[in-house]
Amino acid sequence: MSPSIGIIGDGFGAAAFVLHLSQHAPEYLDNLIIFGTGTLGSGAAYACATPDYKLNVRSDLMRLWPDNPSHFTAWAKQNLDDDDAHHPAGAFYQRRDFARYVSACLADLPQKITQISEHVIQARALTDSADTRWQVETEHGARYQCDHLILATGNPKPIWPCSVHLPDDDKRLIQSVWKGDWQTSVGSGEDVNIIGGGLTAMDVIYALFQAGHKGQIKVITPNGMLPPVQMPWTVKPAFNWPECRTACDVVRAARSILGPDWTQISWQESFEALRIGLNDVYQGLSGNERRRLMRHFGGWWMLTRFRCGPHTHAAASALQKAGQLQVLSGRALSLDEHKANIQLTLSGGAALISDKVINCTGPAGDALLSSMMAHGLLQPSSSGRGISVSALLACHRPDKSPWQSLSAIGSMTGGSLGDIVAASSIARQASIVAQRLA
Ligand SMILES: Cc1cc2nc3c(=O)[nH]c(=O)nc-3n(C[C@H](O)[C@H](O)[C@H](O)COP(=O)(O)OP(=O)(O)OC[C@H]3O[C@@H](n4cnc5c(N)ncnc54)[C@H](O)[C@@H]3O)c2cc1C
């Protein structure tokens, strides 16, 4: 009989694993359980109802099948009627349509996948042995056991990055916008302060623009800049990385190929060529050097790596030009009542008043992973971000030996392995784990 497999998390990574497993060991799908309360494959990124949230990369980069880059594009051409997606920089489809695509791939499977629609609050090893079985406990106290457990919990919803002196249920505070169900709670003429200036803020700006918003919009972000836009770049051969032992070596090598102007197509082409081998370079660094790299280079990397789609960029530019959108440099310190409005105080002391405040900061910490670390089942990565895993995605124990029966897929592995955020990198990981287990 095939081993039983449990997956904690029902998002894109879980769906990609199921699809890759169906290629390598389809019989294993009969003995697989997925824990999570959403629609399999959608997760935090694609479970959004609004047409205003678009993919931030063009369709050929949304790869469920690493060796078949045109799979989603071909499906989209056949199944979507979305003229607005097309742009000289590529086709940028709606995120909810990408969820439909993943569902369509799953629907082709002969087996029905078992999903337990509950949140997992605890996972524990049944013995000390590296190939132990696992027990998972859900929020309602149900317990399940499996031979192999996969952590695919994704990005936990953002929390406020500052102290909040207002009731938890204050309707003027919008804590997470990922679902895309907040738009009706913002009146057209209301002034809005947005905390965070990354791709989520760009989604919000685009949605407000599409709704013909009339009020003032302020974005507060540490570097005072919005993300750069995706260029119509073409794939160039991978950058030939020299041997890099230190963070300085990495930065020096990157500088040797990147010019000064990131608005040039050639800049993004060089950047993408450099990204191809970057994770191998990162994995060759010591923990100290990884931390140094992230400390000195991380902010710049986050800004240049996360490019927004052309639609959102055009909307933000139009609003800035009209004087309706301002981007301010600063960090949020607190949120307080101010007459009928909200005062956002920045760390430098400036006070910004608005009708609504929208939180567009990144993912919060993962309670399940923290609890597993506290129980000595997982080890933090040497760079301090996420958990420690092997190149084949086996989770490490505190003594650094790998569990044979515990794997992880997704951004929590980025501290160990490098740049693991995009759907395509997560699909590649899903394929690695499926092949290892098959
Ligand atoms: C808003 C947003 C937009 C994005 N847009 C893009 C994009 O356009 N292109 C791109 O390439 N990448 C994008 N990404 C990156 C994204 O991280 C990946 O594309 C991918 O969706 C992540 O897959 P995942 O399975 O790791 O996480 P998810 O798909 O989020 O899946 C994790 C699932 O696990 C569930 N879960 C968590 N903890 C538990 C628990 N304890 N018990 C049970 N279930 C649990 C969650 O509710 C969630 O449904 C985006 C990310 C976000 C957050």
The ligand as a Gaussian input file, in Angstrom:
#p B3LYP/6-31G(d) Opt

LIG

0 1
 C       -1.369000      38.722000      -2.503000
 C       -0.346000      37.904000      -3.225000
 C       -0.225000      37.986000      -4.605000
 C        0.726000      37.227000      -5.276000
 N        0.809000      37.328000      -6.630000
 C        1.693000      36.559000      -7.294000
 C        1.779000      36.605000      -8.726000
 O        1.074000      37.369000      -9.376000
 N        2.682000      35.794000      -9.350000
 C        3.483000      34.940000      -8.637000
 O        4.278000      34.196000      -9.227000
 N        3.433000      34.886000      -7.293000
 C        2.566000      35.668000      -6.610000
 N        2.514000      35.615000      -5.244000
 C        3.449000      34.742000      -4.558000
 C        2.777000      33.501000      -3.971000
 O        3.436000      33.368000      -2.740000
 C        2.928000      32.247000      -4.791000
 O        2.538000      32.481000      -6.119000
 C        2.067000      31.066000      -4.292000
 O        0.713000      31.378000      -4.436000
 C        2.322000      30.654000      -2.873000
 O        1.825000      29.344000      -2.715000
 P        1.824000      28.631000      -1.287000
 O        1.160000      27.326000      -1.443000
 O        3.169000      28.672000      -0.679000
 O        0.907000      29.590000      -0.374000
 P       -0.656000      29.774000      -0.492000
 O       -1.105000      29.594000      -1.887000
 O       -1.014000      31.037000       0.188000
 O       -1.244000      28.528000       0.332000
 C       -1.137000      28.364000       1.706000
 C       -2.497000      27.898000       2.208000
 O       -2.317000      27.256000       3.443000
 C       -3.358000      27.637000       4.322000
 N       -2.846000      27.454000       5.682000
 C       -1.898000      28.181000       6.297000
 N       -1.676000      27.682000       7.551000
 C       -2.500000      26.625000       7.684000
 C       -2.749000      25.714000       8.757000
 N       -2.087000      25.794000       9.912000
 N       -3.695000      24.754000       8.588000
 C       -4.373000      24.648000       7.400000
 N       -4.168000      25.493000       6.351000
 C       -3.248000      26.468000       6.504000
 C       -3.611000      29.086000       3.964000
 O       -4.881000      29.494000       4.397000
 C       -3.474000      29.056000       2.441000
 O       -4.688000      28.775000       1.832000
 C        1.584000      36.377000      -4.543000
 C        1.463000      36.291000      -3.155000
 C        0.510000      37.031000      -2.499000
 C        0.387000      36.914000      -1.008000

